[in-house]
Amino acid sequence: MFAIRGATTIGKNNSSEIKAASIELFGKIIEKNELDISHIVSITFSCTDDITAAYPGKYIRKYYNLHKVAIMHFNEMNVENSLKKCIRILVLCNGERVNINYVYLKDAISLRKDLINK
């Protein structure tokens, strides 16, 4: 089993931005990892407490037809001066992988500057 991490941010707390950002993030994870979605076991989302308009996984499940994949949502820790309006994702997959490409988009790039240009 292997795990792929990623994160993105939204500008406004509304369902259309949550949907667009979530689908974009998950799509980039699939693309950059050449991921066969049939190997996905579960997806965990965490969101900062300023994201309340919708569940990101709702859109991923529908858009990618992942009706048999376990999807959970949690609140991110509320740490002083941390990134706001941030959606984080953890995708667990069956199989083995040596090279995993984590995906950080928009303002979430600041979370993993060590991954830029990799």
N, C-alpha and C positions, 0 to 999 in steps of 0.2 A: 504494500500500500504506500502511496505517496500523497503529499499535500502541496497545494498551490495557494499562495497568499496573494492578496491584492487589495487595493483601496482606491477610492475616488472621493470627490467632494461634489456638492451641489451648491448652486447659488441661492436658491430659495426653497423653503420647506413646502413643496407642493407635489402632488402625485405625478404630474407630468415630468418634473425634473428628476424625481426619484426613479421613475420608470426609465427615462432616457439614460441616465447615468449608470444604472444597474445593468441594463442590457449592453451598453457600451463596454463596461468593465468586464462582464462575463464573456462577451464576444472576443475581446482582446486576449483574455486568458486562454480561451479555446484556440485562437489563432496562433499566439506566440508559443504555445505548448503542443500544437498539432494534436489536440486532445480529442479522443473519441468519447463523446458524451455518454455512451453506453457503459463506460468504465467508472462513471461517477457514482459514488456510494452515498455521499451526503454533502450538503453545503450549509455552512454556518455564516450568518451575517451578524455583524455588530454595528450599531449606529450610535453616534453621539446623541445626547439627550435633546438636542434641538431638531432632530428629525422625528416627526410625529405624524406626518400626513399619510404615510402608506408603508407597507412592508416591501422591501426590495425583492425578496424571494418570490412574492406573488407574481411579479412581472417576468422573472426568470423562468419560473415553472411553466407559465402559459406560453411565453415566446419560444422556448426551447422544448416544449412538450415533455417536461420532466416530472410527470405525474407519479412516478414510483420512486423518486429520489427524496430522501429525508432532508427537509429544509427547516432550519431553526433560526430564530432572531433573538438577539440579546442587546441590552444597552451596554455601550462602551463605558469604561471607567471614566468618571468625571475628574480629570486631572487639571490642576491649575495651568492656565496658559496653553492648553492643548489645542490641536486643530479642531475647528468647528465644522458642522455640517458634513461630517465624514462618514462614509459607508465603507466598512471593511468586510472582506470575504475570505473564507477558508474553504477550499474545495478538496475533499478527500476522494481519492480514486484508487481503484484496484489496479495492480500491476507494479512494475518497478520502473524507476526513472533515474538516470544519472543527472541529466541537465534539466533543471526546472527553472522556468522563467516567471518570476513574480511580476505582477503588473501594478504599477502605481500611476494614477492619472491625475491631472489637474493639480490642485493644491496638495494632494496627498503625496506627490513626489517628494515633498519635504520630509516625509516620514522615513524614507529609505534612500537618502542621497547616495549611499554606497552602491546602489543598483543602477544608477544613471549611466547610460552608455554601455551597458552590458548586454 
